[in-house]
Amino acid sequence: MGARCMAAVIAATLLMACGSREPNDVNRPRVEPAQTLSFDGHTSATPWVAADGNLVVVAWGVTNDVGTSVALALSRDGGRTFGAPQLVPGSEGARLGGEFPPRVDTRHVEGRDEIAVTWTAGDLSRILTARSIDGGRTFTRAVELQRADAQGRRGWPALALDPSGASHIVWLDHRGLAGDGSGHTHDSATPNTDGAARALKSSLYYASVDGGAVPEQEIAPAVCYCCKTAVAATVDGAVYAAWRHVYPGNLRDIAFAVLRGAGNASPSVNAASPVRVSEDGWQIDGCPDDGPAMAVDAAGRAYVVWPTVVDGPEPRGALFLTWTDDGRTFSPRIEVPTLGSVRPSHPQLAIDAAGRIVVAWDEHLDGRRVAAAREVRMSADDGVGFGEVLDLAPGDAGYYPVVAPVPDGFIVVWSDASASAIGARRFTP
């Protein structure tokens, strides 16, 4: 796609007037007008957002009749304004979706702004990554992370930069299913079979890029086929991964592992025995296409949010939050109150420098897909409360919201109903 036909436009659209807080509204969030990010003549969907200080980077997929590429838009004022979007070189032929958007992260390292982007391409067969060390002006050649001879499908990557700027990337890899005729969804035509046995042919893989690529490594088998993954790096360089695992009996619970040796210049990564985050008892012989999200605070505490089903006379979907200080034991799960629909979905999570936590998600309510967010308020003794639910696009549909911290609040981005643009909105809890 030539540069002329990819001429980019960016527009800011006021969706909701919002004034300053009244004295008696000190506990209500301050919400700023929304913006839209788009490419002229292309559909826009599947966003991701990352921030470090006032640098905010939004990545998403742009599609025309030629195909899909990855676009980036940068803000240097904490998300108040964005520059014209650009394409990531080498991203033509991207294959993206709501649970596997292009992932982006950014770090200020030794006086420069580094940006890394990871995406899936081909027929869900390739994981690629590219990097900029000059604040997005130029990018390295895209690097493929899977072995050249790796068969089968793969995708659902997650990306995190550690304080040194090294990339840590995990993804779901299904090369064990290649050529066995069993399909690729972990569904079964045979009733009462154990999905955990089939899932052993699918694994979580890891690779790192820091100058050159660290070879791919298998971390854990028995992953759920098409639920998003999560990875996070702490301030002292520890790396954590989370994913939906298939346990015996077709139980689809969230697993967590510490990746020891991650980022070394040799293939020495190994995962501590994966920990089951919560025994939810969700039994389903198929992939729910809805995985976990994770964020780490300044003290190294890792928070995980995920969707599951609560059993009962009328089973319902719900979002839950937990945390760990040691990577081995987790707090009892805490339900995040949503808007009351049957199935809140696609949760995301962010923590700012002050330790404020925000969860974003979407759910179908009254004929509209609502993109929503709310603060999780932690007390000194780990008591939990919740702020007001924010409807991010009042009156319009919103899908797959993602959230990142900025110095004075948070920024949330989402796909709109028509896939013509990406919505973006700042707020302060």
Beta strands, then each sheet from edge to edge (+ up, - down):
strand 1: 8-11
strand 2: 30-31
strand 3: 35-39
strand 4: 43-52
strand 5: 55-63
strand 6: 68-75
strand 7: 86-87
strand 8: 103-109
strand 9: 112-121
strand 10: 126-132
strand 11: 143-144
strand 12: 154-161
strand 13: 167-173
strand 14: 203-209
strand 15: 213-221
strand 16: 230-233
strand 17: 239-247
strand 18: 251-260
strand 19: 270-271
strand 20: 275-276
strand 21: 293-296
strand 22: 302-310
strand 23: 316-324
strand 24: 334-336
strand 25: 345-351
strand 26: 357-365
strand 27: 368-378
strand 28: 384-386
strand 29: 390-391
strand 30: 398-406
strand 31: 409-416
strand 32: 422-428
sheet 1: 1+ 3- 32+ 2-
sheet 2: 1+ 3- 32+ 31- 30+
sheet 3: 4+ 5- 6+ 7-
sheet 4: 8+ 9- 10+ 11-
sheet 5: 12+ 13- 14+ 15-
sheet 6: 16+ 17- 18+ 19-
sheet 7: 16+ 17- 18+ 20-
sheet 8: 21+ 22- 23+ 24-
sheet 9: 25+ 26- 27+ 28-
sheet 10: 25+ 26- 27+ 29-
end
